[in-house]
Amino acid sequence: MSVQPRESAEKPGKHPEGQHQHPKSDIEISQAANMRPIIEIAADRLGIPAEFVLPYGHYKAKISLDYLASLADRPDGKLILVTAITPTPAGEGKTTTTVGLGDALNQLGQKAVICIREPSLGPCFGIKGGAAGGGYAQVVPMEDINLHFTGDFHAIGAANNLLAALIDNHVYWGNKLDIDTRRITWRRALDMNDRALREIVTSLGGAANGFPREAGFDITVASEVMAIFCLASDLADLQRRLGQIQIGQTRDKKPVTASDLSAAGSMAALLKDALAPNLVQTLENNPAFIHGGPFANIAHGCNSAIATKAALKLGDWVVTEAGFGADLGAEKFFDIKCRKAGLKPDCTVIVATIRALKMHGGVAKDALKAENLDALKEGFANLKRHVENVRSYGVPVIVSVNRFSSDTEAEITLLKSLCDELGVECVLADHWAEGGAGAADLARTVIGTIQSTPSRFKPLYPDDMPLIEKARTIAQKIYGATDISAEKSVRDRFAELEAAGFGHFPICVAKTQYSFSTNPDAKGAPSGFTIPIREVRLSAGAEFVVVICGDIMTMPGLPKVPAANSIELGADGRITGLF
């Protein structure tokens, strides 16, 4: 599996070349931030009494679940989803736009709250770098957020691996449940890119160490525990879902669950504190919840439902994001998160850059600075499909162009003209260079769209559609595929899951994020292809069915030159090189 590439070294900024660009790196801007104590942010901006704010140092905190439960009768604010075109090495800036839009709404006198995902250590040390926004549209403290933060990922990994340990321990001490060790499907988890752990053999070294068997690791963000964490509504629901996890089968092929191993209680205990959402602030001292972080190419790609629901009770406007392009993150946000959490999005912002659209039109990365109207027009097909896909859910759409210094006036004019023909409003944004002020036009457009165009949100498919037809519907209606392909074993697995009572679950597709197809090199808006389904996995606790397509993997590897090689710690304790 590959993860989203690190953004280009060229940063966004207004044309002409160099105007409004600043020499500071993202981490230097973050380290110069004038942060307010998080207790003040909670009280002054959200009205949360200090006794319900659980500080982790001065600038980050968790908010009491008991306090959040007391907000149930409050009306919800408006929910805005930020998504993007298909990612390219040219950079799009989805998180940066999420933060910039939230800051802009607050600058306009609105009470807005941001909700984003926690970064994984894997991409931070791999090829992507940090994931807390960029330029003057960041959440802070950036180093804390990108590294250990409040320990949520460590707790999720510990809960996952406790279950793995309990499985092997049960087998070692007599295997009362008659677990077939050849059919144990539960894998260990580590929040790091480590290809050497994808497939391993455990329990070597003799009888005292247990029974050797094949096993493996997933990155923590791909763990079912992460998905459960992000979809659970409260502690009781968390424990219920953990108990439903199926870890394998008995010798007569009956499912074995975490509850059968009496594991759910202890797993939930490890996650008790982590389940409370994390509150931090933007560079402009606006509130931001950062909680949970599943990848959208191998999981459902959204921050926790608890954080989003809390923000909707505490703010009038909530700006959230879903990972990678709209074909993955937005589809799963609509069909999994909104379906399961009872959310109704009011507006969607699709982030694009002229650079990325030209790359979808066939331009190489090193030639993106040159004006190329033909490539822009060709690459627009990618944005067009994403816009049409989101509209199919009944949600109003706005295109936000994250502007780069190399964008020419002719390219901007062409892109606006193409959007006009599509009937979608196109707004230029300069929040990377100017913070919230640079996204003021975008914020006004969002407010006006929501006030004038009510959302008629509906999921893509009904609960009672057969599982294989749900997968086919996503492939055809969202990806533009002709059909899906599946071996008999895959079709049999779909039928088996339906017979076991899981046919009403939504589908979570795992595939490359770099294309609508399963070929990462097929840019633009490819058509006439087939989506090959190689495996089907039940996530009984998360309550969805994972469909593995193409050659996607659930444990990434590091690149030849990992980002970790550029990170340094100075004698004064300051980190450099972290994006």
VEXVEX-138409 format. One record per residue (C-alpha): x, y, z; residue in three letters. Coordinates in steps of 0.05 Angstrom, whole numbers. Example, Ala and Ser with C-alpha at 12.3 -4.5 7.8 and 13.67 -1.06 7.14 Angstrom:
<sites>
246  -90  156  ala
273  -21  143  ser
</sites>
This chain:
<sites>
0  0  0  met
23  70  -14  ser
0  131  23  val
-14  202  1  gln
48  236  -25  pro
80  294  10  arg
59  360  -19  glu
104  394  -70  ser
160  437  -43  ala
127  495  -80  glu
76  525  -35  lys
9  559  -51  pro
8  634  -60  gly
-19  687  -105  lys
3  702  -176  his
51  732  -199  pro
107  685  -180  glu
131  694  -109  gly
78  744  -86  gln
52  729  -16  his
99  671  -7  gln
138  668  58  his
203  632  72  pro
182  598  136  lys
166  523  137  ser
101  498  167  asp
135  477  231  ile
169  544  238  glu
102  579  231  ile
73  532  282  ser
129  542  332  gln
119  618  327  ala
44  612  342  ala
13  654  397  asn
-28  599  430  met
-79  610  485  arg
-87  561  543  pro
-135  508  519  ile
-180  518  580  ile
-192  589  556  glu
-208  565  486  ile
-258  515  514  ala
-291  567  559  ala
-290  630  515  asp
-303  598  448  arg
-347  538  465  leu
-375  554  534  gly
-347  490  566  ile
-337  497  641  pro
-265  484  665  ala
-285  423  706  glu
-303  386  642  phe
-237  402  607  val
-184  349  618  leu
-117  383  601  pro
-58  347  570  tyr
-9  403  583  gly
-28  475  569  his
-50  472  496  tyr
-88  407  486  lys
-144  374  525  ala
-198  322  524  lys
-271  341  536  ile
-311  300  586  ser
-359  249  555  leu
-407  263  612  asp
-409  337  593  tyr
-420  320  519  leu
-478  274  538  ala
-511  333  573  ser
-515  371  507  leu
-563  321  474  ala
-622  368  472  asp
-585  425  438  arg
-598  437  364  pro
-545  417  315  asp
-504  467  274  gly
-492  461  200  lys
-445  407  175  leu
-395  422  119  ile
-353  367  89  leu
-286  384  56  val
-262  333  6  thr
-217  335  -55  ala
-201  313  -125  ile
-160  249  -134  thr
-93  262  -99  pro
-29  275  -139  thr
43  292  -121  pro
26  364  -141  ala
-13  373  -76  gly
-86  392  -63  glu
-90  419  9  gly
-153  389  38  lys
-135  395  112  thr
-107  465  100  thr
-173  485  68  thr
-212  455  125  thr
-173  497  175  val
-174  559  132  gly
-249  555  121  leu
-261  546  196  gly
-218  607  211  asp
-253  647  157  ala
-322  631  185  leu
-299  654  254  asn
-270  718  224  gln
-339  732  195  leu
-368  729  265  gly
-395  658  260  gln
-386  606  314  lys
-349  552  275  ala
-314  489  299  val
-264  447  260  ile
-263  370  262  cys
-204  332  231  ile
-169  266  239  arg
-108  251  281  glu
-45  240  239  pro
-13  172  237  ser
61  164  252  leu
68  121  190  gly
59  177  139  pro
94  228  184  cys
158  187  179  phe
143  159  110  gly
130  205  51  ile
72  251  69  lys
101  291  127  gly
56  326  177  gly
-20  328  173  ala
-42  389  213  ala
-56  437  156  gly
-3  483  127  gly
23  554  122  gly
-21  601  161  tyr
-80  552  163  ala
-56  502  215  gln
-77  470  279  val
-28  474  337  val
14  450  373  pro
35  419  307  met
91  374  334  glu
47  345  388  asp
-10  332  340  ile
35  297  289  asn
73  255  340  leu
44  224  404  his
-11  276  416  phe
-55  250  473  thr
-37  177  463  gly
-102  156  428  asp
-66  115  374  phe
-23  80  426  his
-86  61  465  ala
-119  35  401  ile
-57  -6  383  gly
-54  -33  455  ala
-127  -54  454  ala
-117  -88  386  asn
-56  -125  410  asn
-87  -145  476  leu
-139  -183  437  leu
-84  -216  395  ala
-48  -237  459  ala
-112  -265  489  leu
-124  -307  427  ile
-55  -340  429  asp
-59  -347  505  asn
-127  -382  499  his
-98  -432  449  val
-36  -443  493  tyr
-77  -460  554  trp
-119  -515  522  gly
-161  -480  469  asn
-228  -491  503  lys
-264  -455  445  leu
-232  -503  395  asp
-204  -444  354  ile
-175  -467  288  asp
-107  -434  288  thr
-106  -437  212  arg
-167  -393  209  arg
-148  -338  259  ile
-159  -273  221  thr
-143  -223  276  trp
-77  -187  263  arg
-32  -145  307  arg
-25  -70  297  ala
31  -19  297  leu
26  55  280  asp
88  54  236  met
104  36  164  asn
140  -31  170  asp
135  -77  110  arg
175  -131  146  ala
116  -143  192  leu
63  -153  139  arg
69  -229  142  glu
104  -263  201  ile
107  -328  240  val
93  -323  314  thr
108  -368  374  ser
175  -394  351  leu
224  -420  403  gly
193  -483  431  gly
133  -507  470  ala
139  -453  524  ala
123  -400  472  asn
60  -430  444  gly
40  -459  377  phe
74  -429  316  pro
27  -400  264  arg
26  -350  208  glu
5  -280  228  ala
18  -207  210  gly
12  -134  227  phe
-33  -78  200  asp
-18  -5  210  ile
-60  19  269  thr
-104  63  225  val
-127  0  188  ala
-146  -37  251  ser
-219  -53  263  glu
-209  -24  333  val
-195  43  300  met
-259  39  259  ala
-299  19  321  ile
-267  77  360  phe
-289  126  307  cys
-360  100  299  leu
-378  86  372  ala
-429  133  403  ser
-408  124  476  asp
-370  77  523  leu
-427  26  524  ala
-430  24  449  asp
-355  19  445  leu
-354  -43  489  gln
-413  -74  451  arg
-377  -65  385  arg
-311  -91  411  leu
-346  -155  434  gly
-374  -166  364  gln
-305  -170  332  ile
-296  -237  297  gln
-225  -263  307  ile
-230  -327  268  gly
-266  -394  267  gln
-270  -459  305  thr
-251  -525  272  arg
-323  -533  251  asp
-322  -463  220  lys
-364  -427  271  lys
-345  -355  285  pro
-306  -337  347  val
-315  -267  376  thr
-277  -223  425  ala
-335  -233  473  ser
-324  -308  469  asp
-253  -294  495  leu
-280  -246  549  ser
-236  -192  518  ala
-285  -134  505  ala
-284  -106  576  gly
-208  -101  582  ser
-202  -73  511  met
-254  -20  528  ala
-216  -3  592  ala
-154  13  551  leu
-196  60  508  leu
-236  93  563  lys
-196  158  566  asp
-180  158  492  ala
-253  160  472  leu
-262  230  498  ala
-249  278  439  pro
-186  321  436  asn
-192  397  433  leu
-137  441  405  val
-135  508  368  gln
-117  538  302  thr
-64  591  292  leu
-121  641  298  glu
-142  611  365  asn
-205  579  340  asn
-229  512  368  pro
-212  447  332  ala
-229  375  351  phe
-177  324  327  ile
-199  253  343  his
-190  186  309  gly
-154  175  243  gly
-171  116  197  pro
-142  120  127  phe
-193  127  72  ala
-159  80  23  asn
-161  20  71  ile
-213  41  122  ala
-270  92  126  his
-227  154  129  gly
-265  200  177  cys
-253  230  246  asn
-294  203  304  ser
-370  208  305  ala
-365  230  378  ile
-322  291  360  ala
-367  311  301  thr
-430  305  342  lys
-399  345  399  ala
-378  400  350  ala
-449  403  321  leu
-477  416  391  lys
-423  467  409  leu
-419  507  344  gly
-465  537  291  asp
-420  513  235  trp
-377  450  234  val
-323  440  182  val
-298  369  176  thr
-258  329  125  glu
-255  259  96  ala
-190  228  72  gly
-161  227  2  phe
-206  240  -59  gly
-282  244  -57  ala
-288  174  -88  asp
-259  145  -23  leu
-266  193  35  gly
-331  228  16  ala
-365  164  -6  glu
-349  131  60  lys
-367  194  99  phe
-436  193  66  phe
-449  118  62  asp
-416  95  127  ile
-406  152  177  lys
-470  191  162  cys
-511  128  157  arg
-485  100  223  lys
-482  165  262  ala
-547  196  236  gly
-512  256  206  leu
-539  301  150  lys
-486  342  113  pro
-508  411  90  asp
-454  426  39  cys
-392  396  8  thr
-329  434  -12  val
-285  398  -64  ile
-213  422  -61  val
-173  426  -126  ala
-110  458  -151  thr
-94  478  -222  ile
-27  442  -215  arg
-61  377  -196  ala
-113  383  -251  leu
-57  393  -302  lys
-24  330  -275  met
-90  293  -286  his
-86  320  -356  gly
-19  286  -368  gly
33  338  -347  val
95  314  -310  ala
108  342  -241  lys
170  380  -263  asp
131  416  -319  ala
72  440  -277  leu
95  513  -272  lys
86  524  -346  ala
18  547  -370  glu
-19  490  -403  asn
-92  503  -419  leu
-102  438  -458  asp
-78  395  -400  ala
-121  434  -351  leu
-182  423  -394  lys
-165  349  -400  glu
-153  341  -325  gly
-218  377  -308  phe
-253  311  -322  ala
-229  287  -254  asn
-260  346  -218  leu
-323  340  -259  lys
-334  267  -239  arg
-323  283  -165  his
-374  341  -169  val
-425  297  -203  glu
-413  241  -152  asn
-426  287  -93  val
-487  316  -125  arg
-516  246  -131  ser
-522  246  -55  tyr
-566  308  -58  gly
-514  352  -24  val
-497  422  -51  pro
-425  427  -79  val
-374  484  -82  ile
-305  479  -114  val
-249  513  -75  ser
-185  525  -114  val
-124  525  -69  asn
-83  576  -107  arg
-9  569  -125  phe
38  624  -146  ser
49  591  -214  ser
-25  593  -233  asp
-36  640  -292  thr
-95  685  -303  glu
-112  646  -366  ala
-114  581  -327  glu
-156  611  -273  ile
-205  640  -324  thr
-210  572  -359  leu
-222  534  -295  leu
-277  582  -274  lys
-309  576  -343  ser
-308  500  -339  leu
-340  503  -270  cys
-393  551  -296  asp
-411  502  -351  glu
-418  448  -298  leu
-462  494  -257  gly
-417  493  -196  val
-389  555  -161  glu
-313  560  -163  cys
-278  601  -109  val
-204  619  -105  leu
-174  613  -36  ala
-107  638  -7  asp
-113  613  64  his
-43  580  62  trp
-12  650  55  ala
-64  692  90  glu
-100  648  141  gly
-174  657  150  gly
-175  722  112  ala
-153  684  50  gly
-214  639  53  ala
-265  694  67  ala
-297  689  -2  asp
-302  613  7  leu
-335  622  75  ala
-386  672  47  arg
-401  624  -10  thr
-411  566  38  val
-458  607  81  ile
-498  631  21  gly
-503  562  -9  thr
-528  530  54  ile
-579  586  65  gln
-605  583  -7  ser
-599  509  -25  thr
-624  459  26  pro
-589  392  28  ser
-629  332  6  arg
-578  281  29  phe
-590  208  16  lys
-541  150  16  pro
-520  118  -49  leu
-553  51  -36  tyr
-605  22  13  pro
-588  -23  71  asp
-626  -82  42  asp
-588  -84  -25  met
-546  -148  -31  pro
-473  -138  -11  leu
-444  -153  -79  ile
-493  -105  -111  glu
-471  -51  -61  lys
-400  -61  -84  ala
-421  -60  -157  arg
-461  4  -145  thr
-401  40  -115  ile
-356  16  -172  ala
-404  37  -227  gln
-435  101  -199  lys
-375  130  -162  ile
-313  102  -196  tyr
-341  100  -267  gly
-326  26  -275  ala
-362  -19  -324  thr
-369  -74  -272  asp
-334  -112  -216  ile
-300  -179  -221  ser
-298  -231  -165  ala
-274  -303  -160  glu
-323  -356  -135  lys
-291  -353  -65  ser
-307  -279  -61  val
-378  -288  -84  arg
-387  -346  -35  asp
-361  -301  21  arg
-413  -248  5  phe
-467  -301  7  ala
-439  -329  72  glu
-441  -261  105  leu
-512  -249  83  glu
-534  -316  110  ala
-501  -299  176  ala
-542  -235  182  gly
-492  -182  158  phe
-525  -166  92  gly
-550  -98  117  his
-479  -73  130  phe
-450  -19  85  pro
-389  -32  41  ile
-320  -3  57  cys
-277  -7  -6  val
-201  -12  2  ala
-166  10  -61  lys
-113  57  -87  thr
-126  130  -73  gln
-90  153  -136  tyr
-143  136  -187  ser
-217  122  -194  phe
-194  53  -218  ser
-148  4  -183  thr
-91  26  -229  asn
-55  83  -193  pro
-27  108  -259  asp
-96  119  -291  ala
-105  193  -279  lys
-163  238  -298  gly
-230  203  -303  ala
-217  134  -332  pro
-275  92  -356  ser
-287  23  -386  gly
-248  -13  -331  phe
-267  -68  -282  thr
-256  -66  -207  ile
-226  -132  -185  pro
-247  -154  -115  ile
-194  -200  -87  arg
-219  -208  -15  glu
-278  -194  30  val
-268  -182  105  arg
-322  -175  158  leu
-314  -118  208  ser
-370  -141  254  ala
-353  -90  308  gly
-347  -31  261  ala
-410  -59  227  glu
-387  -56  155  phe
-358  -104  104  val
-288  -88  76  val
-278  -103  2  val
-204  -108  -17  ile
-192  -87  -89  cys
-130  -90  -132  gly
-63  -95  -97  asp
-77  -49  -38  ile
-43  -70  27  met
-60  -55  100  thr
12  -45  123  met
51  8  85  pro
126  8  74  gly
175  66  79  leu
200  98  15  pro
273  96  -7  lys
285  163  28  val
235  168  85  pro
213  234  115  ala
243  209  180  ala
312  221  152  asn
299  296  151  ser
273  304  222  ile
321  330  275  glu
317  348  348  leu
358  409  369  gly
395  418  435  ala
340  466  455  asp
287  412  445  gly
259  443  381  arg
241  395  325  ile
258  412  253  thr
241  377  188  gly
171  355  209  leu
138  385  147  phe
</sites>
